[in-house]
Amino acid sequence: MRLNRKFVLVLVAVAILSVAALPAMAARVETMNDLMSAKVGVQAGSVSERIIKILLEGSDGEAVSFENVYDIVKALKAHLIDAAVMDKTPARYFAITERESLRLLANEPVSKNLPYAIAFRKGDALREKVNKALAELKADGTRNKIIAKYIVGYPEPGEIDFNQNDNYEKLWVGCAAGFPPYEMRSRHGFYGIDIELSAAIAKKLGMELVIADYRFEDLAEALLDGKIDMICSAVSVNEERKEFLDFSEPYDSDQQFIVVLK
């Protein structure tokens, strides 16, 4: 049977439109080398962003910046990016909480181990007081208990003692509450490793903890403008940041890893 010419043209047009409607083929990422031709999600202002932009320079790959790691994960699940690069602890968090759709490429570290520390304005005497409190919290095991609580158990929001007292001076701590399990926020308030550690430090100093939530990329400006007293937000210490910030002794460390869809 011969098909009508007009009917054939309609079929061809429908086929072309159908193909055009298909999503672009995602780059399959299994190794560091695969990033060179992939869209890679990173957090704006983070060490991950800096590393990936340098790594992909001159390649077919692209670093796509997001406000927080939750937004990166949403974009990955929506196939808007091919992979995500973030610190191992939040990467592991999402690999567990989103186990049906995400996985961590555990054998492909993107960076060496980088220390986390609390950031201060240059020359601020608060740094030495916080270092003393940190040393005590390390010595009595409190720091380890806080970290283990969130890394092993991923607790739901609970009561954290912010040492509230009308007679206490306030300790304004900046964080970016979209970086689990270090800084998180629910209708019950802020929680996470950095929040609970800051609360323990405030108690040692006889101060009341007040959390100020910013985008990660805006934290340094808020500190330098005097809007907050210190930053406790999983900040990796590097030479670039040390040029304009002082840091406490490290309280934790992490590497950068790749997260992909299953």
N, C-alpha and C positions, 0 to 999 in steps of 0.2 A: 504494500500500500504506500502511495506517495504522500508525503506530508505537504500541506499548504505552506507556501513560502513565508507568508506573514506569521503563521503559527511557529515555524522554525525560528524566525527572528525573535519572537517573544520568548521562546525557550532559552535561546542564547543570552538574551538580556537578563533573564531571571538567574541563570547560572553565574553570570558575571557579578551581579549584585550580591548573590549568596556568598561567593568567594571573598568579595570585598568586605562583607560583614564579619568574616571570621577574625578572631583576635590574632595579632602577630605572634609568630612562633617564639616562645620564650627561650632565652639562652639557658642551656642546661649547665648548672654550676656544681661541680664536684671537687674542684681544686682551686688553689690560688690563681693559677694560670687562666682558668675559665672566667675569672673576673674581668680579664682584659677585653672581653667582648660583651660584657653584661651591664645592665642597669643595677647599680648597687645602692641600697638605701642606707643612709647614715644620719646620726643626730647632728643637727646644726650646732656648731661651736665646739664639738667634741674632738677628742684625739682621733677617733675613728674617721671623722670627716677629713681631717688633715692627712692622715695616713693614706686613705683611699684616693684622695685627689692627687697626691704625689704619685701613688702607684699607677694610676690610670692615665697620667699625663702622656699624651702622644699616642694613646691606644684608641681602640674603638669603644672602650668601656665608658660609662658615665656615672659619676657620683650624684645621687639625688638626695638632697637634704630635707629632713623633716624636723618638726619641733620636738618630738619625743619618740621613744622607742615603741609606744603603743601605735602611733601613726605609721611607723615603719612596718610593723607587723600587719596592720590592716592593708597597707599597699601591697605587701608581699602576697597575702592571701587573695587579693583582688587581681593578681597577675599584672600589677602596674610596674613592678620591679622584679628582677630575677633573683636577687639575693639581698641579704642584709648583713652588715658588719657592725658588731657591737661588743661590749665587754662580755667576757665569758659568763659571769654570774647572771646578768639579765638574759643572755642567750640561753643559758641552761634553764632559767625560769620559764621562758616561753616554750622551750622544747618539751618541758614537762606539762605545763598548763594548756598548751595547744598541741598535745602529742598526736592528735588525729591528723593534723595538717602540716606541722613543722618538724624539722630535725636540725640538730647541731652537727656541723662537720668537725667532729672532735679532733681529728688528726690534721687539721689545717689551720694552725694558729697564724694570725695575720701580723701579730706583733710579739715582742718579748713581754715578760711580766713587768707591768708598770705600777709604781706605788700610788696609793690614794692617800691624800693628806688634806687637812683643813687649811683653807686659804685666808690670809689676813692682808690688810693694808701694810705697805712697807714701814717697818719700824714700830709697829703697834705692840705695846707692852702686853696686850692680851695674849699674844702668841705664847709667851713663856708660862703664863698661868695655865693655859690650855694644855701645853706640853706636860706640865706637872700633873694635871688631872688625868691626862691620857696614860701617863706612866703608872699611876696608881690603879687605873682601870685595867690595864694590861696585867699588872702584878697580882691583883686579886681575882683575875679570871673573868671579870665582868665583860670586858670587850669580847672575849672568845664566846661567852654564853650568848651575847646579843647576836653576833654573826651566825653562830650555829642555829639559833632559834629561827632565823629567817631563811637560811640556806637549806637546812634540812627539813623544816616543817612548813614553811610558807604560811604563817599564821594569819588568821583573819584580823581585821582592825580590833584593837583592844585598848584598854586604858594604859596610857603612858604617863608617868608622873612628870609634868612640866614644872614642878616646884613652884606652883602659883602662890604668890604672897604679895599683898599690896605694899609691903615694906621692902620688898626685894628690888634691886636694880634689874632691868630687863636685859637679857642676852638675845639680840636679834640675829637669827641664823638664817641665811639664804639657802634655798634648795630648789631643785626642779622636780616637782612631785609627779614625774612620769617615767621613773627609772627603777622598776622593781628588780630585786627586793630592797633596794637602798632607800628610795623615797617614793612613797605612794600616798594617795589621798582618797578617802571615802567620805560618806556623809557623816561618819563618826569622827573625822579629823585626819591628821597626818600620822603616818606610821612607816616603819621600815628600819633598816640597820642604821642609816645616818640620823634619822629622827630620834631613835632610842639612845644612840650614842651621844647625841647632842644633849638630850635630857639628862643623861648621867653626868656629863661634863658640867652642865648648868648647876646641878645639885652639888657637885664638888666645889664649885665656885660660890655657892650661896646666892645664885641668881635665878630669876624666872625665865624659862625658855619661851621665846616667841618665834614661830616659824613664819618666814616670808617666802612665798612661792613665786618664782620667776621662770621664764624660759631659760634654759641652760646658757644660751649664748648671751643673755643679758645679766648674768650673775656678777661678773667681774665689774661691770659698769656700776651696778647697784652698790657693790662694796666700796669702790673708789669714790662714789658720790656720798658715802656715809649713810646710806639708807639701811644698811645691815652692818653687823659687827664682824661677821665671819661667814665663810661659805663651807658648808659640810654637805657635799653633793657628789660623792664619788669622783672627785676631781683628781685626775692623773697629774703627777708632777713632771714637768719637762722644762728644759732650759728656756724656752720661749716664754712660758708663764712666769718663771722665776725672775724675769727681767722687770716685771711690774707688780709682783705679788710675793709675799712671804708665806712660807708653809710650815705647818706643824711637823712633828715626827710622823712618819707613815702609820696609819692604823689598819691598812689592808692593802691588797694589790690584786691585779687582774691582767689578763691578756685580751686581745681582740680576736674574735672568732666569727666564722661565717654561719648564718642561718639560712636555710632554703626550704622550699616546699617538699613534702614527701612525694 
